[in-house]
Structure formats: C-alpha cells, structure tokens
Amino acid sequence: MIIALFVRDDFIRPYGGDFLVVILIYCFVKSFLDTPVLSTAISVLAFAYLIETLQYFQIVHHLGWDQSRIANILIGNYFTWVDMLAYTLGIAFVVVTEKLRLVNYKKTNSKTVNTEDILHFFI
C-alpha cells in the first residue's frame, strides 16, 4: 500500500508492487498457519488472480466506490496481464526460496531430505 501511495514511477509501482504483494500475503498467512508451502502459495496466487479478475470486471465501479481512494488502491481499477505475470513470478520466487530454505536447513543440521519433508512441502 505504501508503494501505491508514495511511489510514482514506471517500474516499481506497476510491477514491483505486484511482485511483492503476493510475497507479503504469503508471509502473512504462514505467520499464523502451519500450512504446506505449495498449497499456501497456490491459494495466495488464486487470491491475487481473483482480485485482478475483479479489476477486469470493474468491480469498484459496479459497487459505486469510484471515489474511494482506499478501494481503488486495495482492489485496483484496471486489469493487465503484466500484473498476472508479476503475481506468478512473485509466487514462483516464494516456492523456490522455500525449497532452497528446506534444503539448506537439512544441510546445516546434517539431515537428509526424506519423503516426509518433501510431502509436507507440497501437500
């Protein structure tokens, strides 16, 4: 939201913010729930896609919230495929980072990655 309010450029606000927001939502969910990485990542991505789809259908306008700055910032008011790509890349970054973190943890603690660890990662 800070990016949306204060950054006025042609790269960070339109692309960096969308990349970072899915990472932030993922971290927020994981801070409260012990859920598998892949399930959580896919759920966050689906949520981001839903918001972007609502932008396509101009939900802010249909709800009569055109003049609401908060609604326009939180929900947005225009659809772009580039946003979908940024969300996807953000979640891909999360999944790769989590996988590397798991492997690094196992190496540091001299444990081998077993089937149970891999299943917990994906399921």
C-alpha positions, -999 to +999 in steps of 0.1 A: +000+000+000+029+023+007+042+017-028+008+026-042+005+058-022+040+072-024+059+057-054+054+074-087+075+057-114+072+034-144+086+002-129+084-003-091+048+008-086+033-011-115+054-043-114+074-044-082+044-038-060+025-067-076+055-090-073+060-080-036+023-081-026+019-118-031+051-125-011+037-103+017+004-121+017+021-155+017+043-145+047+012-131+065-007-164+060+023-185+070+029-164+101-005-176+115-010-210+099+013-241+096+002-250+061+021-267+033+042-243+011+027-252-022-009-252-010-004-218+006+014-204-024-013-216-049-040-202-026-023-168-025-019-168-062-055-177-068-065-148-045-043-124-065-058-137-097-093-132-082-086-095-074-072-090-108-102-106-124-124-083-103-105-054-118-112-067-153-150-066-144-146-031-129-160-042-095-150-009-079-172+010-104-201-015-101-201-012-063-202+026-066-168+030-050-153+051-078-145+080-055-130+058-027-092+061-028-088+031-005-110+009-027-090+020-058-057+012-040-067-021-024-088-036-052-074-016-081-093-003-111-077-017-142-067-052-154-034-060-171-018-093-180+015-080-168+001-079-132-008-116-136+028-123-146+041-103-117+019-123-093+031-155-108+067-146-106+063-135-070+048-168-060+074-187-081+101-168-061+084-179-028+083-215-038+119-216-050+130-197-018+111-221+004+126-251-013+161-237-010+155-229+026+144-265+033+174-280+015+198-255+033+182-264+067+187-301+061+224-295+051+230-273+081+215-298+105+232-328+088+199-344+079+189-359+046+158-347+030+133-376+033+100-383+017+080-369+046+098-335+043+091-334+006+054-343+011+050-316+037+065-291+013+039-300-014+009-312+005 
